[in-house]
Amino acid sequence: MNQPIEPWSPYSLADSLPSRDRLTLTSAFGDLVELATEVYSYELYDIFNTPPDNGEDDVSRHLIELQAQVLSREFVHGRIETFARPLQGGDVEPLGMDKWEIDDPLPRFATGAFNAERWADPCALLTHRIFVDKAQFDRWPVARKAPGPLTDEEIEAVLDPQVRAARAIASRGEDLDQERLPASLTPAFRQPEFSSRLLTLREVEDLTTRKKSTIYELEKQGHFPRRLKLGASSRWYRHEVEAWLREQLDSQS
């Protein structure tokens, strides 16, 4: 008899289920979520089991729901093929596009499975695991422009309209009156190393040797530089993170 799958629990486990030229739906969706929202797949279980509080997890849930809708549209239109296999193993068969004509795809992404007979009922006993064509899925993120994470230059432009204006002038080949520029618009912003002033989450993790949960908790306590949060993107100023690291080293000496 098939065992129930707790929603979002597959993302906390190492997903190595074999299927030739195919990925499990949970593996594919976990990769998409990490790419588009900077949320690690293993965090999904905690995010969806945290009570709503208008906090960080609520924002993450909304962004993840949007990604589920985006990916399910690819399935509905047949741009990425999906397949079904009995939970305990067996023949793999195509999962027709019509089987994705459902109002809310999120429960299906939460378990990576569905009921083959009552496929539109999210509460029905799960009977089949869902797989995704690996080659088609791998090509898809490359072909689409991700709507979530912003580049460092885009973030800087949103934060400071003067930066945006100065870049527009520079792109037209016009000269900037350096004496009238504010301090934030020194020629350094046009240098190649400008983008290195902003760090992604993974770069901060590598630099500090701290995990995301620790970084966010320290930030919440006021013991770590605050991030710049814009939509699905987070960035930290390098000089602030490096100053925090120096403080840590000084406190240990």
Buried (B, 14 or more C-beta within 10 A) or exposed (E): EEEEBEBBBBBBEEBEBEBEEBBBBBBBBBBBBBBBBBBBBEBBBBBBEBEEEEEBBBBBBEBBBBBBEBBBEBBBEEBBBBBBBBBEEEEBEEBBBEBBEBEEBBBBBBBBBBBBEEBEEBEEEBBBBBBBBBEBBEEBEEEEEBEBBBEBBEBBBBEBEEBBEBBEEBEEEEEBEEEEBEEEBEEEBEEEEBEEBBBBBEBBBEBBEBEBEEBBEBBEEEEBBEBBEBBBBBBBBBEBBBEBEEEEEEEEE
